[in-house]
Amino acid sequence: MPKTPALMQLIEDTGVKNEEMYKTFNMGVGFCIIAPENQVKNIHKIFNKHKMKSYEIGRISKNKGVFINKLKIA
């Protein structure tokens, strides 16, 4: 994942908990593509072709809720 921006680290250092940070901020995620798992390699290739970075940041599962590193935020 990309390095945490200094502003976000400053907010965290003031005592704001990770759970609240994920609920309040987009946490650096700007543009998302939701696609079938078998298309991940193709998506990375397209981004690389255009000299852009891409990251796989999550998965859709049958579990209810939104989880970040096992932390349920919604």
PDB file of N, CA, C, O and CB in Angstrom:
ATOM      1  N   MET A   1       0.834  -1.186   0.000  1.00  0.00           N
ATOM      2  CA  MET A   1       0.000   0.000   0.000  1.00  0.00           C
ATOM      3  C   MET A   1       0.881   1.252   0.000  1.00  0.00           C
ATOM      4  O   MET A   1       2.029   1.220   0.442  1.00  0.00           O
ATOM      5  CB  MET A   1      -0.950  -0.003   1.218  1.00  0.00           C
ATOM      6  N   PRO A   2       0.323   2.352  -0.503  1.00  0.00           N
ATOM      7  CA  PRO A   2       1.086   3.601  -0.483  1.00  0.00           C
ATOM      8  C   PRO A   2       1.390   4.055   0.940  1.00  0.00           C
ATOM      9  O   PRO A   2       0.699   3.676   1.885  1.00  0.00           O
ATOM     10  CB  PRO A   2       0.326   4.695  -1.222  1.00  0.00           C
ATOM     11  N   LYS A   3       2.430   4.868   1.080  1.00  0.00           N
ATOM     12  CA  LYS A   3       2.818   5.413   2.388  1.00  0.00           C
ATOM     13  C   LYS A   3       1.700   6.306   2.934  1.00  0.00           C
ATOM     14  O   LYS A   3       1.051   7.028   2.177  1.00  0.00           O
ATOM     15  CB  LYS A   3       4.150   6.216   2.280  1.00  0.00           C
ATOM     16  N   THR A   4       1.483   6.251   4.236  1.00  0.00           N
ATOM     17  CA  THR A   4       0.472   7.071   4.898  1.00  0.00           C
ATOM     18  C   THR A   4       0.858   8.544   4.799  1.00  0.00           C
ATOM     19  O   THR A   4       1.973   8.907   5.175  1.00  0.00           O
ATOM     20  CB  THR A   4       0.304   6.651   6.380  1.00  0.00           C
ATOM     21  N   PRO A   5      -0.046   9.411   4.295  1.00  0.00           N
ATOM     22  CA  PRO A   5       0.253  10.845   4.238  1.00  0.00           C
ATOM     23  C   PRO A   5       0.497  11.417   5.635  1.00  0.00           C
ATOM     24  O   PRO A   5      -0.091  10.960   6.615  1.00  0.00           O
ATOM     25  CB  PRO A   5      -0.895  11.602   3.555  1.00  0.00           C
ATOM     26  N   ALA A   6       1.362  12.410   5.710  1.00  0.00           N
ATOM     27  CA  ALA A   6       1.734  13.008   7.000  1.00  0.00           C
ATOM     28  C   ALA A   6       0.514  13.532   7.756  1.00  0.00           C
ATOM     29  O   ALA A   6       0.448  13.400   8.978  1.00  0.00           O
ATOM     30  CB  ALA A   6       2.736  14.145   6.786  1.00  0.00           C
ATOM     31  N   LEU A   7      -0.446  14.121   7.056  1.00  0.00           N
ATOM     32  CA  LEU A   7      -1.636  14.653   7.721  1.00  0.00           C
ATOM     33  C   LEU A   7      -2.411  13.551   8.435  1.00  0.00           C
ATOM     34  O   LEU A   7      -2.871  13.741   9.561  1.00  0.00           O
ATOM     35  CB  LEU A   7      -2.541  15.357   6.709  1.00  0.00           C
ATOM     36  N   MET A   8      -2.555  12.411   7.787  1.00  0.00           N
ATOM     37  CA  MET A   8      -3.292  11.308   8.398  1.00  0.00           C
ATOM     38  C   MET A   8      -2.549  10.790   9.632  1.00  0.00           C
ATOM     39  O   MET A   8      -3.172  10.437  10.633  1.00  0.00           O
ATOM     40  CB  MET A   8      -3.504  10.166   7.378  1.00  0.00           C
ATOM     41  N   GLN A   9      -1.227  10.748   9.558  1.00  0.00           N
ATOM     42  CA  GLN A   9      -0.436  10.308  10.713  1.00  0.00           C
ATOM     43  C   GLN A   9      -0.592  11.297  11.861  1.00  0.00           C
ATOM     44  O   GLN A   9      -0.688  10.895  13.021  1.00  0.00           O
ATOM     45  CB  GLN A   9       1.058  10.158  10.331  1.00  0.00           C
ATOM     46  N   LEU A  10      -0.617  12.586  11.545  1.00  0.00           N
ATOM     47  CA  LEU A  10      -0.798  13.616  12.571  1.00  0.00           C
ATOM     48  C   LEU A  10      -2.147  13.447  13.269  1.00  0.00           C
ATOM     49  O   LEU A  10      -2.225  13.537  14.494  1.00  0.00           O
ATOM     50  CB  LEU A  10      -0.692  15.025  11.948  1.00  0.00           C
ATOM     51  N   ILE A  11      -3.202  13.204  12.502  1.00  0.00           N
ATOM     52  CA  ILE A  11      -4.534  13.009  13.089  1.00  0.00           C
ATOM     53  C   ILE A  11      -4.529  11.767  13.985  1.00  0.00           C
ATOM     54  O   ILE A  11      -5.079  11.789  15.086  1.00  0.00           O
ATOM     55  CB  ILE A  11      -5.615  12.873  11.974  1.00  0.00           C
ATOM     56  N   GLU A  12      -3.912  10.695  13.512  1.00  0.00           N
ATOM     57  CA  GLU A  12      -3.832   9.473  14.318  1.00  0.00           C
ATOM     58  C   GLU A  12      -3.042   9.721  15.605  1.00  0.00           C
ATOM     59  O   GLU A  12      -3.402   9.218  16.669  1.00  0.00           O
ATOM     60  CB  GLU A  12      -3.180   8.334  13.507  1.00  0.00           C
ATOM     61  N   ASP A  13      -1.964  10.501  15.496  1.00  0.00           N
ATOM     62  CA  ASP A  13      -1.125  10.796  16.670  1.00  0.00           C
ATOM     63  C   ASP A  13      -1.871  11.598  17.735  1.00  0.00           C
ATOM     64  O   ASP A  13      -1.471  11.589  18.900  1.00  0.00           O
ATOM     65  CB  ASP A  13       0.120  11.561  16.241  1.00  0.00           C
ATOM     66  N   THR A  14      -2.948  12.292  17.356  1.00  0.00           N
ATOM     67  CA  THR A  14      -3.725  13.053  18.343  1.00  0.00           C
ATOM     68  C   THR A  14      -4.675  12.167  19.131  1.00  0.00           C
ATOM     69  O   THR A  14      -5.344  12.633  20.053  1.00  0.00           O
ATOM     70  CB  THR A  14      -4.511  14.153  17.656  1.00  0.00           C
ATOM     71  N   GLY A  15      -4.735  10.871  18.764  1.00  0.00           N
ATOM     72  CA  GLY A  15      -5.548   9.938  19.533  1.00  0.00           C
ATOM     73  C   GLY A  15      -6.802   9.456  18.837  1.00  0.00           C
ATOM     74  O   GLY A  15      -7.575   8.694  19.418  1.00  0.00           O
ATOM     75  N   VAL A  16      -7.023   9.887  17.594  1.00  0.00           N
ATOM     76  CA  VAL A  16      -8.196   9.398  16.870  1.00  0.00           C
ATOM     77  C   VAL A  16      -7.965   7.926  16.547  1.00  0.00           C
ATOM     78  O   VAL A  16      -6.938   7.572  15.967  1.00  0.00           O
ATOM     79  CB  VAL A  16      -8.459  10.235  15.560  1.00  0.00           C
ATOM     80  N   LYS A  17      -8.898   7.080  16.912  1.00  0.00           N
ATOM     81  CA  LYS A  17      -8.749   5.631  16.729  1.00  0.00           C
ATOM     82  C   LYS A  17      -8.910   5.248  15.260  1.00  0.00           C
ATOM     83  O   LYS A  17      -9.615   5.917  14.504  1.00  0.00           O
ATOM     84  CB  LYS A  17      -9.778   4.872  17.589  1.00  0.00           C
ATOM     85  N   ASN A  18      -8.243   4.159  14.867  1.00  0.00           N
ATOM     86  CA  ASN A  18      -8.302   3.682  13.485  1.00  0.00           C
ATOM     87  C   ASN A  18      -9.734   3.467  13.018  1.00  0.00           C
ATOM     88  O   ASN A  18     -10.068   3.807  11.883  1.00  0.00           O
ATOM     89  CB  ASN A  18      -7.517   2.391  13.341  1.00  0.00           C
ATOM     90  N   GLU A  19     -10.581   2.911  13.869  1.00  0.00           N
ATOM     91  CA  GLU A  19     -11.967   2.653  13.500  1.00  0.00           C
ATOM     92  C   GLU A  19     -12.654   3.947  13.071  1.00  0.00           C
ATOM     93  O   GLU A  19     -13.366   3.967  12.068  1.00  0.00           O
ATOM     94  CB  GLU A  19     -12.726   2.004  14.670  1.00  0.00           C
ATOM     95  N   GLU A  20     -12.446   5.021  13.819  1.00  0.00           N
ATOM     96  CA  GLU A  20     -13.042   6.312  13.478  1.00  0.00           C
ATOM     97  C   GLU A  20     -12.424   6.888  12.209  1.00  0.00           C
ATOM     98  O   GLU A  20     -13.122   7.490  11.394  1.00  0.00           O
ATOM     99  CB  GLU A  20     -12.873   7.299  14.636  1.00  0.00           C
ATOM    100  N   MET A  21     -11.114   6.702  12.039  1.00  0.00           N
ATOM    101  CA  MET A  21     -10.439   7.199  10.828  1.00  0.00           C
ATOM    102  C   MET A  21     -11.050   6.559   9.582  1.00  0.00           C
ATOM    103  O   MET A  21     -11.329   7.253   8.604  1.00  0.00           O
ATOM    104  CB  MET A  21      -8.913   6.905  10.889  1.00  0.00           C
ATOM    105  N   TYR A  22     -11.258   5.249   9.610  1.00  0.00           N
ATOM    106  CA  TYR A  22     -11.811   4.561   8.446  1.00  0.00           C
ATOM    107  C   TYR A  22     -13.261   4.950   8.181  1.00  0.00           C
ATOM    108  O   TYR A  22     -13.701   4.937   7.031  1.00  0.00           O
ATOM    109  CB  TYR A  22     -11.712   3.062   8.635  1.00  0.00           C
ATOM    110  N   LYS A  23     -14.001   5.293   9.215  1.00  0.00           N
ATOM    111  CA  LYS A  23     -15.390   5.706   9.032  1.00  0.00           C
ATOM    112  C   LYS A  23     -15.480   7.133   8.493  1.00  0.00           C
ATOM    113  O   LYS A  23     -16.412   7.457   7.757  1.00  0.00           O
ATOM    114  CB  LYS A  23     -16.152   5.596  10.351  1.00  0.00           C
ATOM    115  N   THR A  24     -14.522   7.983   8.852  1.00  0.00           N
ATOM    116  CA  THR A  24     -14.585   9.403   8.531  1.00  0.00           C
ATOM    117  C   THR A  24     -13.877   9.756   7.219  1.00  0.00           C
ATOM    118  O   THR A  24     -14.390  10.557   6.437  1.00  0.00           O
ATOM    119  CB  THR A  24     -13.984  10.200   9.657  1.00  0.00           C
ATOM    120  N   PHE A  25     -12.723   9.174   6.978  1.00  0.00           N
ATOM    121  CA  PHE A  25     -11.909   9.534   5.821  1.00  0.00           C
ATOM    122  C   PHE A  25     -11.902   8.398   4.800  1.00  0.00           C
ATOM    123  O   PHE A  25     -12.192   7.249   5.135  1.00  0.00           O
ATOM    124  CB  PHE A  25     -10.470   9.871   6.258  1.00  0.00           C
ATOM    125  N   ASN A  26     -11.573   8.726   3.562  1.00  0.00           N
ATOM    126  CA  ASN A  26     -11.466   7.666   2.564  1.00  0.00           C
ATOM    127  C   ASN A  26     -10.127   6.946   2.661  1.00  0.00           C
ATOM    128  O   ASN A  26      -9.878   5.992   1.924  1.00  0.00           O
ATOM    129  CB  ASN A  26     -11.651   8.239   1.163  1.00  0.00           C
ATOM    130  N   MET A  27      -9.286   7.390   3.548  1.00  0.00           N
ATOM    131  CA  MET A  27      -7.997   6.763   3.860  1.00  0.00           C
ATOM    132  C   MET A  27      -7.102   6.643   2.624  1.00  0.00           C
ATOM    133  O   MET A  27      -6.383   5.657   2.458  1.00  0.00           O
ATOM    134  CB  MET A  27      -8.222   5.382   4.470  1.00  0.00           C
ATOM    135  N   GLY A  28      -7.158   7.648   1.771  1.00  0.00           N
ATOM    136  CA  GLY A  28      -6.261   7.700   0.621  1.00  0.00           C
ATOM    137  C   GLY A  28      -6.744   6.964  -0.601  1.00  0.00           C
ATOM    138  O   GLY A  28      -6.050   6.937  -1.616  1.00  0.00           O
ATOM    139  N   VAL A  29      -7.908   6.370  -0.533  1.00  0.00           N
ATOM    140  CA  VAL A  29      -8.435   5.644  -1.685  1.00  0.00           C
ATOM    141  C   VAL A  29      -9.198   6.645  -2.536  1.00  0.00           C
ATOM    142  O   VAL A  29     -10.186   7.230  -2.093  1.00  0.00           O
ATOM    143  CB  VAL A  29      -9.353   4.440  -1.249  1.00  0.00           C
ATOM    144  N   GLY A  30      -8.730   6.834  -3.755  1.00  0.00           N
ATOM    145  CA  GLY A  30      -9.384   7.805  -4.606  1.00  0.00           C
ATOM    146  C   GLY A  30     -10.338   7.180  -5.601  1.00  0.00           C
ATOM    147  O   GLY A  30     -11.514   7.541  -5.639  1.00  0.00           O
ATOM    148  N   PHE A  31      -9.860   6.261  -6.398  1.00  0.00           N
ATOM    149  CA  PHE A  31     -10.645   5.677  -7.482  1.00  0.00           C
ATOM    150  C   PHE A  31     -10.626   4.167  -7.310  1.00  0.00           C
ATOM    151  O   PHE A  31      -9.561   3.578  -7.126  1.00  0.00           O
ATOM    152  CB  PHE A  31     -10.088   6.096  -8.888  1.00  0.00           C
ATOM    153  N   CYS A  32     -11.783   3.540  -7.367  1.00  0.00           N
ATOM    154  CA  CYS A  32     -11.864   2.086  -7.181  1.00  0.00           C
ATOM    155  C   CYS A  32     -12.514   1.426  -8.389  1.00  0.00           C
ATOM    156  O   CYS A  32     -13.426   1.969  -9.012  1.00  0.00           O
ATOM    157  CB  CYS A  32     -12.654   1.744  -5.904  1.00  0.00           C
ATOM    158  N   ILE A  33     -12.022   0.261  -8.688  1.00  0.00           N
ATOM    159  CA  ILE A  33     -12.630  -0.612  -9.688  1.00  0.00           C
ATOM    160  C   ILE A  33     -13.045  -1.873  -8.965  1.00  0.00           C
ATOM    161  O   ILE A  33     -12.230  -2.508  -8.296  1.00  0.00           O
ATOM    162  CB  ILE A  33     -11.647  -0.924 -10.884  1.00  0.00           C
ATOM    163  N   ILE A  34     -14.294  -2.235  -9.091  1.00  0.00           N
ATOM    164  CA  ILE A  34     -14.775  -3.488  -8.518  1.00  0.00           C
ATOM    165  C   ILE A  34     -14.951  -4.438  -9.691  1.00  0.00           C
ATOM    166  O   ILE A  34     -15.743  -4.187 -10.599  1.00  0.00           O
ATOM    167  CB  ILE A  34     -16.126  -3.299  -7.696  1.00  0.00           C
ATOM    168  N   ALA A  35     -14.198  -5.533  -9.657  1.00  0.00           N
ATOM    169  CA  ALA A  35     -14.173  -6.437 -10.805  1.00  0.00           C
ATOM    170  C   ALA A  35     -14.053  -7.879 -10.328  1.00  0.00           C
ATOM    171  O   ALA A  35     -13.652  -8.133  -9.192  1.00  0.00           O
ATOM    172  CB  ALA A  35     -13.010  -6.085 -11.757  1.00  0.00           C
ATOM    173  N   PRO A  36     -14.403  -8.823 -11.203  1.00  0.00           N
ATOM    174  CA  PRO A  36     -14.226 -10.235 -10.848  1.00  0.00           C
ATOM    175  C   PRO A  36     -12.753 -10.544 -10.570  1.00  0.00           C
ATOM    176  O   PRO A  36     -11.853  -9.965 -11.179  1.00  0.00           O
ATOM    177  CB  PRO A  36     -14.757 -11.146 -11.977  1.00  0.00           C
ATOM    178  N   GLU A  37     -12.536 -11.461  -9.645  1.00  0.00           N
ATOM    179  CA  GLU A  37     -11.170 -11.811  -9.240  1.00  0.00           C
ATOM    180  C   GLU A  37     -10.296 -12.252 -10.412  1.00  0.00           C
ATOM    181  O   GLU A  37      -9.088 -12.017 -10.411  1.00  0.00           O
ATOM    182  CB  GLU A  37     -11.209 -12.909  -8.203  1.00  0.00           C
ATOM    183  N   ASN A  38     -10.908 -12.894 -11.413  1.00  0.00           N
ATOM    184  CA  ASN A  38     -10.114 -13.376 -12.544  1.00  0.00           C
ATOM    185  C   ASN A  38      -9.675 -12.252 -13.491  1.00  0.00           C
ATOM    186  O   ASN A  38      -9.007 -12.519 -14.490  1.00  0.00           O
ATOM    187  CB  ASN A  38     -10.906 -14.406 -13.317  1.00  0.00           C
ATOM    188  N   GLN A  39     -10.040 -11.002 -13.191  1.00  0.00           N
ATOM    189  CA  GLN A  39      -9.640  -9.867 -14.026  1.00  0.00           C
ATOM    190  C   GLN A  39      -8.541  -9.008 -13.392  1.00  0.00           C
ATOM    191  O   GLN A  39      -8.100  -8.029 -13.993  1.00  0.00           O
ATOM    192  CB  GLN A  39     -10.845  -9.004 -14.316  1.00  0.00           C
ATOM    193  N   VAL A  40      -8.100  -9.363 -12.193  1.00  0.00           N
ATOM    194  CA  VAL A  40      -7.115  -8.547 -11.469  1.00  0.00           C
ATOM    195  C   VAL A  40      -5.840  -8.361 -12.280  1.00  0.00           C
ATOM    196  O   VAL A  40      -5.354  -7.236 -12.404  1.00  0.00           O
ATOM    197  CB  VAL A  40      -6.781  -9.188 -10.119  1.00  0.00           C
ATOM    198  N   LYS A  41      -5.286  -9.437 -12.834  1.00  0.00           N
ATOM    199  CA  LYS A  41      -4.040  -9.325 -13.607  1.00  0.00           C
ATOM    200  C   LYS A  41      -4.218  -8.419 -14.817  1.00  0.00           C
ATOM    201  O   LYS A  41      -3.337  -7.616 -15.124  1.00  0.00           O
ATOM    202  CB  LYS A  41      -3.565 -10.709 -14.061  1.00  0.00           C
ATOM    203  N   ASN A  42      -5.354  -8.540 -15.507  1.00  0.00           N
ATOM    204  CA  ASN A  42      -5.610  -7.693 -16.672  1.00  0.00           C
ATOM    205  C   ASN A  42      -5.702  -6.219 -16.281  1.00  0.00           C
ATOM    206  O   ASN A  42      -5.200  -5.351 -16.995  1.00  0.00           O
ATOM    207  CB  ASN A  42      -6.898  -8.130 -17.370  1.00  0.00           C
ATOM    208  N   ILE A  43      -6.336  -5.945 -15.162  1.00  0.00           N
ATOM    209  CA  ILE A  43      -6.456  -4.560 -14.699  1.00  0.00           C
ATOM    210  C   ILE A  43      -5.085  -3.986 -14.384  1.00  0.00           C
ATOM    211  O   ILE A  43      -4.790  -2.851 -14.758  1.00  0.00           O
ATOM    212  CB  ILE A  43      -7.365  -4.477 -13.460  1.00  0.00           C
ATOM    213  N   HIS A  44      -4.238  -4.758 -13.697  1.00  0.00           N
ATOM    214  CA  HIS A  44      -2.875  -4.293 -13.397  1.00  0.00           C
ATOM    215  C   HIS A  44      -2.112  -4.028 -14.693  1.00  0.00           C
ATOM    216  O   HIS A  44      -1.385  -3.039 -14.784  1.00  0.00           O
ATOM    217  CB  HIS A  44      -2.117  -5.336 -12.530  1.00  0.00           C
ATOM    218  N   LYS A  45      -2.262  -4.883 -15.683  1.00  0.00           N
ATOM    219  CA  LYS A  45      -1.571  -4.695 -16.968  1.00  0.00           C
ATOM    220  C   LYS A  45      -2.000  -3.395 -17.644  1.00  0.00           C
ATOM    221  O   LYS A  45      -1.168  -2.663 -18.178  1.00  0.00           O
ATOM    222  CB  LYS A  45      -1.846  -5.884 -17.901  1.00  0.00           C
ATOM    223  N   ILE A  46      -3.287  -3.118 -17.618  1.00  0.00           N
ATOM    224  CA  ILE A  46      -3.797  -1.886 -18.238  1.00  0.00           C
ATOM    225  C   ILE A  46      -3.235  -0.661 -17.528  1.00  0.00           C
ATOM    226  O   ILE A  46      -2.805   0.290 -18.180  1.00  0.00           O
ATOM    227  CB  ILE A  46      -5.343  -1.858 -18.208  1.00  0.00           C
ATOM    228  N   PHE A  47      -3.235  -0.674 -16.202  1.00  0.00           N
ATOM    229  CA  PHE A  47      -2.686   0.454 -15.450  1.00  0.00           C
ATOM    230  C   PHE A  47      -1.205   0.612 -15.744  1.00  0.00           C
ATOM    231  O   PHE A  47      -0.738   1.729 -15.965  1.00  0.00           O
ATOM    232  CB  PHE A  47      -2.911   0.265 -13.941  1.00  0.00           C
ATOM    233  N   ASN A  48      -0.452  -0.494 -15.751  1.00  0.00           N
ATOM    234  CA  ASN A  48       0.983  -0.429 -16.046  1.00  0.00           C
ATOM    235  C   ASN A  48       1.237   0.135 -17.439  1.00  0.00           C
ATOM    236  O   ASN A  48       2.164   0.923 -17.629  1.00  0.00           O
ATOM    237  CB  ASN A  48       1.617  -1.818 -15.922  1.00  0.00           C
ATOM    238  N   LYS A  49       0.428  -0.258 -18.408  1.00  0.00           N
ATOM    239  CA  LYS A  49       0.557   0.229 -19.788  1.00  0.00           C
ATOM    240  C   LYS A  49       0.466   1.753 -19.831  1.00  0.00           C
ATOM    241  O   LYS A  49       1.139   2.397 -20.636  1.00  0.00           O
ATOM    242  CB  LYS A  49      -0.534  -0.395 -20.690  1.00  0.00           C
ATOM    243  N   HIS A  50      -0.353   2.318 -18.977  1.00  0.00           N
ATOM    244  CA  HIS A  50      -0.553   3.767 -18.941  1.00  0.00           C
ATOM    245  C   HIS A  50       0.287   4.442 -17.860  1.00  0.00           C
ATOM    246  O   HIS A  50       0.033   5.585 -17.480  1.00  0.00           O
ATOM    247  CB  HIS A  50      -2.020   4.082 -18.717  1.00  0.00           C
ATOM    248  N   LYS A  51       1.300   3.708 -17.367  1.00  0.00           N
ATOM    249  CA  LYS A  51       2.239   4.216 -16.358  1.00  0.00           C
ATOM    250  C   LYS A  51       1.526   4.721 -15.101  1.00  0.00           C
ATOM    251  O   LYS A  51       1.865   5.766 -14.546  1.00  0.00           O
ATOM    252  CB  LYS A  51       3.082   5.338 -16.952  1.00  0.00           C
ATOM    253  N   MET A  52       0.538   3.950 -14.677  1.00  0.00           N
ATOM    254  CA  MET A  52      -0.212   4.259 -13.459  1.00  0.00           C
ATOM    255  C   MET A  52      -0.068   3.097 -12.483  1.00  0.00           C
ATOM    256  O   MET A  52       0.104   1.949 -12.894  1.00  0.00           O
ATOM    257  CB  MET A  52      -1.717   4.534 -13.778  1.00  0.00           C
ATOM    258  N   LYS A  53      -0.139   3.397 -11.199  1.00  0.00           N
ATOM    259  CA  LYS A  53      -0.067   2.354 -10.178  1.00  0.00           C
ATOM    260  C   LYS A  53      -1.467   1.855  -9.844  1.00  0.00           C
ATOM    261  O   LYS A  53      -2.440   2.607  -9.901  1.00  0.00           O
ATOM    262  CB  LYS A  53       0.637   2.878  -8.906  1.00  0.00           C
ATOM    263  N   SER A  54      -1.550   0.592  -9.500  1.00  0.00           N
ATOM    264  CA  SER A  54      -2.816   0.020  -9.053  1.00  0.00           C
ATOM    265  C   SER A  54      -2.536  -0.934  -7.899  1.00  0.00           C
ATOM    266  O   SER A  54      -1.470  -1.546  -7.821  1.00  0.00           O
ATOM    267  CB  SER A  54      -3.550  -0.712 -10.219  1.00  0.00           C
ATOM    268  N   TYR A  55      -3.509  -1.046  -7.011  1.00  0.00           N
ATOM    269  CA  TYR A  55      -3.382  -1.897  -5.837  1.00  0.00           C
ATOM    270  C   TYR A  55      -4.669  -2.679  -5.642  1.00  0.00           C
ATOM    271  O   TYR A  55      -5.765  -2.155  -5.839  1.00  0.00           O
ATOM    272  CB  TYR A  55      -3.053  -1.061  -4.580  1.00  0.00           C
ATOM    273  N   GLU A  56      -4.528  -3.914  -5.261  1.00  0.00           N
ATOM    274  CA  GLU A  56      -5.693  -4.693  -4.850  1.00  0.00           C
ATOM    275  C   GLU A  56      -5.873  -4.423  -3.359  1.00  0.00           C
ATOM    276  O   GLU A  56      -5.007  -4.770  -2.556  1.00  0.00           O
ATOM    277  CB  GLU A  56      -5.516  -6.252  -5.157  1.00  0.00           C
ATOM    278  N   ILE A  57      -6.999  -3.802  -2.985  1.00  0.00           N
ATOM    279  CA  ILE A  57      -7.158  -3.360  -1.599  1.00  0.00           C
ATOM    280  C   ILE A  57      -8.257  -4.081  -0.844  1.00  0.00           C
ATOM    281  O   ILE A  57      -8.481  -3.793   0.332  1.00  0.00           O
ATOM    282  CB  ILE A  57      -7.432  -1.900  -1.570  1.00  0.00           C
ATOM    283  N   GLY A  58      -8.944  -5.003  -1.481  1.00  0.00           N
ATOM    284  CA  GLY A  58     -10.000  -5.677  -0.746  1.00  0.00           C
ATOM    285  C   GLY A  58     -10.654  -6.779  -1.535  1.00  0.00           C
ATOM    286  O   GLY A  58     -10.316  -7.036  -2.691  1.00  0.00           O
ATOM    287  N   ARG A  59     -11.594  -7.423  -0.887  1.00  0.00           N
ATOM    288  CA  ARG A  59     -12.348  -8.519  -1.489  1.00  0.00           C
ATOM    289  C   ARG A  59     -13.795  -8.427  -1.020  1.00  0.00           C
ATOM    290  O   ARG A  59     -14.086  -7.908   0.057  1.00  0.00           O
ATOM    291  CB  ARG A  59     -11.726  -9.905  -1.121  1.00  0.00           C
ATOM    292  N   ILE A  60     -14.678  -8.935  -1.841  1.00  0.00           N
ATOM    293  CA  ILE A  60     -16.077  -9.055  -1.447  1.00  0.00           C
ATOM    294  C   ILE A  60     -16.261 -10.462  -0.903  1.00  0.00           C
ATOM    295  O   ILE A  60     -15.835 -11.438  -1.521  1.00  0.00           O
ATOM    296  CB  ILE A  60     -17.058  -8.765  -2.651  1.00  0.00           C
ATOM    297  N   SER A  61     -16.895 -10.559   0.253  1.00  0.00           N
ATOM    298  CA  SER A  61     -17.112 -11.869   0.861  1.00  0.00           C
ATOM    299  C   SER A  61     -18.575 -12.006   1.269  1.00  0.00           C
ATOM    300  O   SER A  61     -19.359 -11.065   1.145  1.00  0.00           O
ATOM    301  CB  SER A  61     -16.182 -12.072   2.084  1.00  0.00           C
ATOM    302  N   LYS A  62     -18.921 -13.174   1.749  1.00  0.00           N
ATOM    303  CA  LYS A  62     -20.287 -13.429   2.209  1.00  0.00           C
ATOM    304  C   LYS A  62     -20.537 -12.872   3.602  1.00  0.00           C
ATOM    305  O   LYS A  62     -21.686 -12.803   4.039  1.00  0.00           O
ATOM    306  CB  LYS A  62     -20.572 -14.918   2.198  1.00  0.00           C
ATOM    307  N   ASN A  63     -19.482 -12.473   4.306  1.00  0.00           N
ATOM    308  CA  ASN A  63     -19.632 -11.919   5.655  1.00  0.00           C
ATOM    309  C   ASN A  63     -20.359 -10.583   5.599  1.00  0.00           C
ATOM    310  O   ASN A  63     -20.164  -9.808   4.662  1.00  0.00           O
ATOM    311  CB  ASN A  63     -18.255 -11.749   6.332  1.00  0.00           C
ATOM    312  N   LYS A  64     -21.185 -10.312   6.580  1.00  0.00           N
ATOM    313  CA  LYS A  64     -21.869  -9.031   6.654  1.00  0.00           C
ATOM    314  C   LYS A  64     -20.953  -8.013   7.312  1.00  0.00           C
ATOM    315  O   LYS A  64     -20.297  -8.313   8.310  1.00  0.00           O
ATOM    316  CB  LYS A  64     -23.201  -9.155   7.429  1.00  0.00           C
ATOM    317  N   GLY A  65     -20.908  -6.818   6.756  1.00  0.00           N
ATOM    318  CA  GLY A  65     -20.116  -5.745   7.334  1.00  0.00           C
ATOM    319  C   GLY A  65     -18.933  -5.373   6.470  1.00  0.00           C
ATOM    320  O   GLY A  65     -18.650  -5.998   5.447  1.00  0.00           O
ATOM    321  N   VAL A  66     -18.253  -4.333   6.917  1.00  0.00           N
ATOM    322  CA  VAL A  66     -17.037  -3.854   6.266  1.00  0.00           C
ATOM    323  C   VAL A  66     -15.905  -4.045   7.254  1.00  0.00           C
ATOM    324  O   VAL A  66     -15.983  -3.572   8.388  1.00  0.00           O
ATOM    325  CB  VAL A  66     -17.161  -2.348   5.814  1.00  0.00           C
ATOM    326  N   PHE A  67     -14.858  -4.732   6.836  1.00  0.00           N
ATOM    327  CA  PHE A  67     -13.734  -5.053   7.705  1.00  0.00           C
ATOM    328  C   PHE A  67     -12.449  -4.498   7.121  1.00  0.00           C
ATOM    329  O   PHE A  67     -12.215  -4.589   5.916  1.00  0.00           O
ATOM    330  CB  PHE A  67     -13.618  -6.569   7.910  1.00  0.00           C
ATOM    331  N   ILE A  68     -11.619  -3.925   7.975  1.00  0.00           N
ATOM    332  CA  ILE A  68     -10.287  -3.472   7.601  1.00  0.00           C
ATOM    333  C   ILE A  68      -9.334  -4.173   8.560  1.00  0.00           C
ATOM    334  O   ILE A  68      -9.363  -3.915   9.764  1.00  0.00           O
ATOM    335  CB  ILE A  68     -10.146  -1.884   7.665  1.00  0.00           C
ATOM    336  N   ASN A  69      -8.496  -5.052   8.038  1.00  0.00           N
ATOM    337  CA  ASN A  69      -7.568  -5.805   8.895  1.00  0.00           C
ATOM    338  C   ASN A  69      -8.300  -6.410  10.097  1.00  0.00           C
ATOM    339  O   ASN A  69      -7.855  -6.259  11.234  1.00  0.00           O
ATOM    340  CB  ASN A  69      -6.419  -4.890   9.381  1.00  0.00           C
ATOM    341  N   LYS A  70      -9.385  -7.071   9.855  1.00  0.00           N
ATOM    342  CA  LYS A  70     -10.212  -7.747  10.864  1.00  0.00           C
ATOM    343  C   LYS A  70     -10.974  -6.789  11.787  1.00  0.00           C
ATOM    344  O   LYS A  70     -11.704  -7.233  12.674  1.00  0.00           O
ATOM    345  CB  LYS A  70      -9.342  -8.646  11.700  1.00  0.00           C
ATOM    346  N   LEU A  71     -10.807  -5.470  11.582  1.00  0.00           N
ATOM    347  CA  LEU A  71     -11.524  -4.482  12.372  1.00  0.00           C
ATOM    348  C   LEU A  71     -12.831  -4.164  11.660  1.00  0.00           C
ATOM    349  O   LEU A  71     -12.823  -3.649  10.542  1.00  0.00           O
ATOM    350  CB  LEU A  71     -10.668  -3.194  12.585  1.00  0.00           C
ATOM    351  N   LYS A  72     -13.965  -4.471  12.310  1.00  0.00           N
ATOM    352  CA  LYS A  72     -15.266  -4.206  11.694  1.00  0.00           C
ATOM    353  C   LYS A  72     -15.585  -2.723  11.861  1.00  0.00           C
ATOM    354  O   LYS A  72     -15.678  -2.218  12.980  1.00  0.00           O
ATOM    355  CB  LYS A  72     -16.393  -5.100  12.329  1.00  0.00           C
ATOM    356  N   ILE A  73     -15.752  -2.026  10.719  1.00  0.00           N
ATOM    357  CA  ILE A  73     -16.019  -0.593  10.791  1.00  0.00           C
ATOM    358  C   ILE A  73     -17.448  -0.255  10.379  1.00  0.00           C
ATOM    359  O   ILE A  73     -17.900   0.870  10.592  1.00  0.00           O
ATOM    360  CB  ILE A  73     -15.039   0.163   9.913  1.00  0.00           C
ATOM    361  N   ALA A  74     -18.156  -1.200   9.801  1.00  0.00           N
ATOM    362  CA  ALA A  74     -19.545  -0.936   9.426  1.00  0.00           C
ATOM    363  C   ALA A  74     -20.287  -2.262   9.322  1.00  0.00           C
ATOM    364  O   ALA A  74     -21.479  -2.281   9.017  1.00  0.00           O
ATOM    365  CB  ALA A  74     -19.628  -0.146   8.082  1.00  0.00           C
TER     366      ALA A  74
END
